[in-house]
Amino acid sequence: MFDEMPERGAADWNAMISGYWRRGRGGEACELFDEMPERERNVVSWTAMVTGFARSGDVERARVCLMRCRRGVLCRGMRCCRAGDPRLAKSLVESLDSRRVNCNCFVKTALIDMYAKCGELSTARRIFDEMGTHANVVSWNAMISAYARVGDLASARCLFDKMPRKNVVSWNSMIAGYAQNGHSSLAIDLFKEMTVTKNFKPDEVTMVSVISACGHLGAYELGKWVMDVVAKNRINLSISGYNSLISMYSRCGSMEDAERIFHDISGVRDVVSYNSLITGFAAHGYGTRAIELMSNMKEEGLEPDRITFIGVLTACSHAGLLEEGQHVFRSIKSPTVDHYACMVDLLGRGGKLEEAKRLIDGMPMKAHAGVYGALLNASHIHKRLELGEFAAYKLFDLESENSGNYVLLSNIYAFAKRWKEVDRIRELMGTRGVKKTTGCSWVEFDGKVHRFIAGDQLHECSKEIYHVLEELEKRMRAVGYIAIKDCVLRDVEDEEKEVIVGTHSEKLAIGFALLRSEEGTVIRVVKNLRVCGDCHVAIKMISKLTSREILVRDNNRFHRFKDGECSCQDYW
């Protein structure tokens, strides 16, 4: 069609050149560009060429293109450097310097973004500082986003607070920075500040970040408040926003709400929608429902992807569905190392550790930390010392700074009362500078998230919390409770061990919830580590003695405690 056109304008040439690049036919794009009359070449033409070369990794030809550009085109060329190649960034700046281009605010803002994405944050900041009062709101936002991208939230917040004029993008950049770097409470606090600030109305970008933060915290009530804000401001959510909602409700332990949203978007659901719900089912141990949902997904004409299979295999593992999980694994055309890790977990939890080890030995690719982590966890569950040592020392090489691996092996040694080995692992951690992750649990109440660590005495209600737990322990002992002390990694007297396990963070969080929440309401607790055996037994008894449903999300799965039983069936 292009060849048959009697007259060709710049738009026609540019469309063909861009089309060739999009289809990976760079040679033909170059030939067509050379044929293009000089008078027809404009900013779009040059941008298409520089972008094409940059994306194909041909830095030298991208640089040559930039050298041939007119001054106006150089400004657009900077967008092509955002792929993050420092060499391309350097060549562009050399072109600017050699041609003595006087960079205006727009150009410098593009340079800030370019340098930040190339990892040259100090240079980006220098350019920003040189702009002084000439920096506009876009320049400020670019610098805030740059700091947030590398996790330097203190510098990002400092700039945010100093901004002479903010817009919605400024708020979104800072909120997203907090949410994406795990500072969910700060993201929500800043969002609350935004809602009471005049002239700023949140948009979908804002809400997706806040929804994600609520999901990370497991803050169900805050999540419902966020949805009220969405309704009040008449914010129309896209499919991406609804998928975030499904994930949030799943992570808050409300699969009923997650399924409601999923059914509400019938007709526009995509693979991510299904994956979000399947992942929720997996965390709750609903293996059969995860398998059924994948079947429904196929019926709708959507193909399961890598994440889908990980979710279904994890659900089978948490539900103890060994045969079903094996069938799913065999159906994967090209299983990845992550799928093998799921199978090792499935076999290991089912007590088939030798089979899991054989699967690892026969893998067609190199095993990563997730594979050996699954074997170590299974060895911990089934108290298999030899396999636990094998997996742990593989992990010590692959991720030497992960304290959880050392702790799991220490737990296996402690159960066997091999205190010298426990001390040796502690010394190894010290030699390598590995610090044990502090266990932390939190619970939501009255719009705030209350955090606790083991033995915490800093909370304003500590005195009352300990009194509640002491009274509960008396009632528990009266019906046969005996503290499980194997998780204490010290060779100390049993009485001291009982005190240690009795003040674990999840128990303190539950004590606070019992103290403050209304009778009959569900208690929702989130813990950053795996729930220990003693706490698991104790919470089952507490749920029965108090007639309360207690939902605990640890770093592995959900535990729904009700009437003295747990949804994991002691299989975690």
C-alpha positions in Angstrom: 0.0 0.0 0.0 2.8 2.4 0.9 4.6 1.7 -2.4 1.4 2.4 -4.3 0.8 5.8 -2.7 1.2 8.6 -5.3 2.2 11.1 -2.6 3.7 10.3 0.8 3.7 12.7 3.7 5.9 12.7 6.8 3.3 10.8 8.7 3.2 8.0 6.1 7.0 7.6 6.2 7.1 7.7 10.0 4.4 5.1 10.3 6.3 2.7 8.1 9.6 3.3 9.8 8.1 2.8 13.3 6.3 -0.3 12.0 9.5 -1.9 10.8 11.2 -1.2 14.1 8.3 -2.7 16.1 8.5 -5.9 14.1 12.3 -6.2 14.6 13.0 -5.3 11.0 15.6 -2.7 11.7 17.5 -3.1 8.4 14.4 -2.2 6.4 13.7 0.7 8.7 17.1 2.1 8.0 16.7 1.7 4.2 13.4 3.5 4.3 14.8 6.3 6.5 17.6 6.8 4.0 15.1 7.0 1.1 13.0 9.5 3.0 13.3 13.0 1.6 15.3 15.3 3.9 12.5 17.9 4.0 10.0 15.2 5.4 12.2 14.2 8.3 10.9 15.6 11.6 11.2 14.9 15.3 9.1 11.8 15.0 11.4 10.3 12.3 14.5 10.9 14.3 12.9 9.7 17.5 11.8 6.4 15.8 15.4 5.8 14.6 17.1 6.6 17.8 14.6 4.5 19.8 15.0 1.6 17.4 18.7 1.6 17.7 18.6 2.0 21.5 16.2 -0.8 22.0 18.2 -3.1 19.7 21.3 -2.4 21.7 23.2 -0.6 18.9 24.5 2.3 21.0 27.0 3.5 18.5 24.4 3.9 15.7 22.0 5.6 18.2 24.8 8.0 19.0 25.5 8.8 15.3 21.8 9.4 14.9 21.8 11.9 17.8 24.8 13.7 16.3 22.9 14.2 13.1 19.8 15.5 14.8 18.8 19.1 14.9 18.7 20.7 18.3 14.9 20.2 18.7 15.3 16.5 18.0 18.0 16.1 20.6 15.5 17.0 23.3 13.3 14.1 22.2 16.2 11.8 21.8 16.7 11.8 25.5 13.5 9.8 25.9 15.3 7.1 24.0 18.0 6.8 26.6 15.4 5.9 29.3 16.0 2.3 28.5 18.7 2.6 31.1 22.0 2.2 29.2 24.6 4.5 30.7 26.7 4.4 27.5 23.8 5.8 25.5 23.2 8.5 28.1 26.9 9.5 28.0 26.9 9.7 24.2 23.8 11.9 24.2 25.3 14.3 26.7 28.5 14.4 24.7 26.4 15.3 21.7 24.7 18.1 23.6 28.1 19.4 24.8 29.8 19.3 21.4 26.9 21.1 19.8 26.8 23.7 22.7 23.1 23.2 23.1 21.7 25.5 25.8 19.5 23.1 27.8 16.2 24.6 28.9 14.1 23.3 31.8 12.4 20.7 29.6 15.8 19.3 28.5 17.2 19.2 32.0 14.2 17.5 33.3 14.6 14.8 30.7 18.2 14.5 31.6 17.3 14.0 35.3 15.0 11.2 34.4 17.5 9.7 32.0 20.4 9.7 34.4 18.2 8.3 37.2 17.1 5.4 35.1 20.8 4.8 34.1 21.8 4.5 37.8 23.5 7.9 37.8 21.5 9.4 40.7 24.2 11.8 41.9 24.5 13.3 38.4 20.7 13.6 38.2 20.7 15.5 41.5 23.5 17.8 40.4 21.5 18.8 37.3 18.4 19.3 39.5 20.2 21.5 41.9 21.7 23.6 39.1 18.2 24.4 37.9 17.5 26.2 41.2 14.3 28.2 41.0 13.9 27.3 37.3 12.9 23.8 38.2 9.2 23.2 37.5 6.8 20.7 39.1 7.8 18.0 36.5 11.5 18.4 37.5 10.6 17.9 41.2 8.5 14.9 40.4 11.2 13.3 38.3 13.7 13.7 41.2 11.3 12.3 43.8 10.5 9.3 41.6 14.2 8.7 41.0 14.9 8.6 44.8 11.9 6.4 45.4 13.0 4.0 42.6 16.2 3.2 44.4 14.6 3.1 47.9 16.0 6.4 49.2 12.7 7.4 50.7 14.2 9.9 53.1 15.6 12.0 50.3 12.4 11.6 48.3 10.3 12.8 51.2 12.7 15.7 51.9 12.2 17.0 48.4 8.4 16.3 48.5 8.1 18.4 51.7 10.1 21.2 50.1 8.2 21.4 46.9 6.9 25.0 46.3 4.0 23.6 44.3 2.7 20.0 44.2 0.3 18.3 41.8 -1.4 14.9 41.9 1.7 13.3 40.3 3.8 14.5 43.2 1.5 12.8 45.8 1.3 9.7 43.7 5.1 9.4 43.3 5.6 9.6 47.1 2.8 7.3 48.0 3.9 4.8 45.4 7.4 5.0 46.6 6.4 4.1 50.2 4.1 1.3 49.0 6.6 -0.2 46.6 9.3 -0.2 49.2 7.3 -1.9 51.9 6.5 1.2 54.0 2.8 0.6 53.7 1.8 2.5 56.9 3.6 5.6 55.7 1.9 5.3 52.3 -1.5 5.2 54.0 -0.7 8.0 56.3 0.4 10.2 53.4 -2.8 9.3 51.5 -4.9 10.4 54.5 -3.0 13.7 54.5 -3.8 14.0 50.8 -7.5 13.5 51.3 -7.7 16.5 53.7 -5.5 18.7 51.5 -7.4 21.2 49.3 -7.1 21.1 45.6 -5.9 17.5 45.4 -8.3 14.8 44.3 -6.9 11.2 44.2 -7.0 9.3 40.9 -6.8 5.6 40.0 -3.0 5.7 40.2 -3.2 6.9 43.8 -5.8 4.3 44.7 -3.9 1.4 43.3 -0.9 2.2 45.4 -3.0 2.6 48.6 -5.0 -0.6 47.8 -1.6 -2.4 47.5 -0.5 -0.9 50.8 -3.7 -2.1 52.6 -3.1 -5.6 51.1 0.5 -5.7 52.4 -0.7 -4.8 55.9 -3.7 -7.0 55.8 -5.6 -4.0 56.9 -9.2 -5.0 56.1 -11.0 -2.0 57.7 -8.6 0.5 56.1 -9.2 -1.3 52.8 -13.0 -0.8 53.1 -12.4 2.9 54.0 -10.3 3.3 50.8 -13.1 1.9 48.8 -15.4 4.5 50.4 -13.0 7.1 49.1 -13.1 5.6 45.6 -16.9 5.8 45.7 -17.0 9.3 47.1 -14.6 10.7 44.5 -16.3 8.7 41.7 -13.0 7.2 40.6 -13.5 4.7 37.8 -11.2 1.7 38.3 -9.7 0.0 35.3 -9.3 -3.8 35.2 -5.9 -3.2 36.8 -7.5 -1.5 39.7 -10.0 -4.2 40.2 -7.3 -6.8 40.1 -5.5 -4.9 42.8 -8.7 -5.1 44.8 -9.0 -8.8 44.4 -5.4 -9.2 45.7 -6.0 -6.8 48.6 -9.1 -8.6 49.9 -7.3 -12.0 49.5 -4.3 -10.7 51.5 -6.7 -9.3 54.1 -8.2 -12.7 54.6 -11.6 -11.9 53.0 -12.0 -14.4 50.2 -15.7 -13.6 50.1 -15.0 -10.0 49.1 -12.2 -11.1 46.7 -14.6 -13.5 44.9 -17.4 -10.8 44.8 -15.1 -8.4 43.0 -14.0 -11.2 40.7 -17.6 -12.0 39.7 -18.4 -8.3 39.4 -15.9 -7.9 36.6 -17.2 -10.9 34.6 -16.7 -10.2 30.9 -13.6 -8.1 31.3 -11.5 -10.4 33.4 -7.9 -11.1 32.3 -5.2 -13.5 33.3 -4.1 -11.3 36.1 -7.7 -11.4 37.5 -7.6 -15.2 37.6 -4.1 -15.2 39.0 -5.0 -12.8 41.8 -7.8 -15.0 43.0 -5.9 -18.3 42.5 -3.0 -16.8 44.6 -5.6 -16.0 47.3 -6.9 -19.5 47.3 -3.4 -20.8 47.5 -2.6 -18.7 50.6 -5.8 -20.0 52.3 -5.1 -23.6 51.3 -8.1 -23.9 49.0 -6.5 -26.4 46.6 -9.6 -27.8 44.9 -11.0 -24.3 44.3 -7.7 -23.2 42.8 -7.8 -26.1 40.4 -11.4 -25.5 39.4 -10.7 -21.8 38.8 -7.9 -22.6 36.4 -10.3 -24.9 34.5 -12.8 -22.0 34.4 -10.0 -19.8 33.1 -9.3 -22.1 30.2 -13.1 -22.3 29.4 -13.0 -18.5 29.0 -10.3 -18.8 26.4 -7.5 -17.6 28.7 -4.2 -19.5 28.8 -2.7 -20.1 32.2 0.8 -18.6 32.5 3.7 -19.2 34.8 2.1 -17.4 37.8 -1.1 -19.4 37.3 0.7 -22.7 37.7 2.7 -21.5 40.7 -0.5 -20.5 42.4 -2.3 -23.8 41.7 0.7 -25.9 42.7 1.1 -23.8 45.9 -2.6 -24.3 46.7 -2.2 -28.1 46.2 0.8 -28.0 48.5 -1.0 -26.1 51.3 -4.0 -28.4 50.9 -2.0 -31.6 50.8 -3.3 -32.5 47.3 -0.3 -34.5 46.2 -1.8 -36.5 43.2 -3.7 -33.4 41.9 -0.5 -31.3 42.2 1.5 -33.9 40.3 -1.1 -34.0 37.6 -1.0 -30.2 37.2 2.8 -30.2 37.1 2.8 -32.8 34.3 0.4 -30.6 32.3 3.0 -27.8 32.2 4.7 -27.8 28.8 7.9 -26.2 29.9 8.1 -26.1 33.7 10.4 -23.4 35.1 12.6 -23.6 38.1 9.8 -22.0 40.2 7.4 -24.8 39.2 10.0 -27.3 40.3 10.3 -25.5 43.6 6.6 -25.8 44.1 6.8 -29.5 43.4 9.6 -30.0 46.0 7.4 -28.2 48.5 4.4 -30.3 47.6 6.4 -33.6 47.9 8.2 -32.4 51.0 5.1 -31.4 52.9 3.6 -34.8 52.1 6.6 -36.5 53.7 8.1 -37.7 50.5 11.5 -36.0 51.0 13.6 -38.6 49.2 11.4 -38.2 46.1 11.8 -34.4 46.5 15.5 -34.8 46.6 15.5 -37.0 43.5 13.4 -34.4 41.7 16.0 -31.8 42.5 18.9 -34.1 41.3 17.0 -34.6 38.0 16.1 -31.0 37.2 17.0 -29.9 33.7 18.2 -26.5 35.1 20.2 -25.3 38.0 18.2 -25.1 41.2 17.8 -21.7 42.9 17.2 -20.8 46.5 13.5 -21.4 46.3 14.1 -25.1 45.5 16.4 -25.7 48.4 14.3 -23.5 50.7 11.3 -25.8 50.0 13.5 -28.8 50.9 14.8 -27.1 54.1 11.3 -26.2 55.2 10.1 -29.8 54.6 13.1 -31.1 56.6 12.1 -28.8 59.4 8.5 -30.0 59.4 9.5 -33.7 59.4 12.6 -33.2 61.5 14.9 -34.7 58.9 18.4 -33.6 60.0 20.6 -34.9 57.2 18.5 -33.5 54.4 18.0 -30.3 56.3 21.8 -29.8 56.6 22.1 -30.5 52.8 19.5 -27.9 51.9 20.7 -25.3 54.4 24.3 -25.4 53.3 23.3 -25.0 49.7 21.3 -22.0 50.8 24.2 -20.6 52.8 26.1 -20.4 49.5 23.2 -19.1 47.4 21.8 -16.4 49.8 24.3 -16.1 52.6 22.5 -13.1 54.2 19.1 -14.7 54.6 18.8 -15.3 58.3 15.7 -17.5 58.0 17.8 -20.4 56.6 20.1 -20.4 59.6 17.2 -20.2 62.0 15.4 -23.2 60.4 18.5 -25.3 60.6 19.0 -24.2 64.2 15.4 -25.2 64.9 16.1 -28.7 63.6 19.2 -28.9 65.8 17.4 -27.6 68.8 14.6 -30.2 68.4 17.3 -32.8 68.5 18.9 -31.1 71.5 22.2 -30.6 69.7 23.0 -27.4 71.4 26.7 -27.3 70.2 25.4 -27.2 66.6 23.0 -24.5 67.5 25.9 -22.4 68.9 27.9 -23.2 65.8 25.2 -21.8 63.5 24.9 -18.7 65.7 28.7 -18.2 65.4 28.5 -18.7 61.6 25.8 -16.0 61.5 28.1 -13.7 63.5 31.1 -14.4 61.3 29.1 -13.6 58.2 27.4 -10.6 59.7 23.9 -12.1 59.4 21.3 -10.7 61.8 18.2 -12.7 62.7 15.1 -11.0 61.4 13.0 -9.7 64.3 9.6 -11.3 64.6 6.9 -8.7 64.3 3.1 -9.0 64.4 0.5 -6.3 63.8 -3.2 -5.9 64.2 -5.6 -3.2 62.9 -7.8 -1.3 65.3 -9.7 2.0 64.9 -7.9 3.0 61.7 -4.4 2.4 63.1 -2.0 -0.5 62.8 -0.6 -1.6 66.1 2.7 -3.5 66.0 4.3 -5.8 68.5 7.6 -7.7 68.8 8.4 -10.6 71.2 8.5 -9.4 74.8 7.2 -6.0 73.8 6.7 -3.6 76.8 6.4 -0.4 74.8 2.8 -0.4 73.7 0.5 1.9 75.7 -1.7 -1.1 76.6 1.2 -3.5 77.5 0.1 -3.9 81.2 -3.5 -4.9 80.2 -2.3 -7.1 77.3 0.0 -9.2 79.6 -2.8 -9.5 82.1 -5.2 -10.8 79.4 -2.6 -13.4 78.3 -1.8 -14.5 81.9 -5.5 -15.1 82.5 -5.8 -17.0 79.2 -2.8 -19.1 80.0 -4.4 -20.2 83.3 -7.5 -21.3 81.5 -5.4 -23.0 78.8 -3.4 -25.0 81.4 -6.6 -26.0 83.1 -7.7 -27.8 79.9 -4.3 -29.4 79.2 -2.1 -26.8 77.5 1.7 -27.5 77.8 4.0 -25.0 76.2 6.1 -26.3 73.2 9.6 -25.1 73.8 11.5 -26.6 70.9 11.5 -23.3 69.0 13.7 -21.7 71.7 17.2 -21.7 70.3 18.9 -21.5 73.7 19.9 -24.2 76.2 18.1 -22.6 79.2 15.7 -23.8 81.9 12.2 -24.9 80.8 10.6 -22.2 82.9 12.6 -19.5 81.0 11.6 -21.1 77.7 7.9 -20.9 78.7 8.3 -17.2 79.3 10.0 -16.7 76.0 7.3 -18.6 73.9 4.6 -17.0 76.0 5.4 -13.5 74.9 5.8 -14.1 71.1 4.5 -11.2 69.0 1.4 -12.9 67.6 0.2 -13.6 71.1 0.7 -10.0 72.1 -1.3 -8.9 69.0 -4.1 -11.3 69.9 -4.1 -10.1 73.5 -4.5 -6.5 72.3 -7.3 -7.5 69.9 -9.2 -9.3 72.7 -8.8 -6.3 74.9 -10.0 -3.7 72.4 -12.2 -5.3 69.7 -15.9 -6.1 70.0 -17.1 -9.5 71.0 -17.8 -11.8 68.1 -15.7 -10.0 65.5 -12.9 -11.7 63.6 -9.4 -11.0 64.9 -7.0 -10.4 62.0 -3.3 -10.7 62.7 -0.3 -10.5 60.3 3.2 -11.8 61.2 6.3 -11.3 59.1 7.7 -14.8 60.0 6.4 -18.3 60.3 4.1 -19.0 63.2 5.9 -21.2 65.7 4.5 -24.5 66.9 3.7 -23.3 70.4 1.8 -20.3 69.2 -0.1 -22.4 66.7 -1.3 -24.7 69.5 -2.0 -21.8 71.8 -4.1 -19.8 69.3 -6.2 -22.9 68.6 -7.0 -23.1 72.2 -7.6 -19.3 72.5 -10.1 -19.4 69.7 -12.1 -22.1 71.5 -11.9 -20.5 75.0 -12.9 -17.1 73.7 -15.4 -18.2 71.0 -13.5 -15.9 68.5 -12.4 -16.6 65.0 -8.7 -15.6 64.7 -7.2 -15.2 61.3 -3.4 -15.1 61.2 -1.4 -14.5 58.0 2.3 -15.5 58.4 5.0 -15.4 55.8 3.8 -18.7 54.4 0.0 -18.8 54.4 -3.2 -18.0 56.2 -4.3 -19.8 59.4 -8.0 -19.5 60.2 -8.4 -20.6 63.9 -12.0 -21.4 64.9 -13.4 -23.6 67.7 -10.0 -25.0 68.5 -9.1 -26.0 65.0 -7.0 -24.5 62.3 -7.7 -24.4 58.6 -4.2 -25.6 57.8 -5.0 -28.8 59.6 -1.6 -28.5 61.3 0.0 -28.7 57.9 2.2 -25.7 57.4 
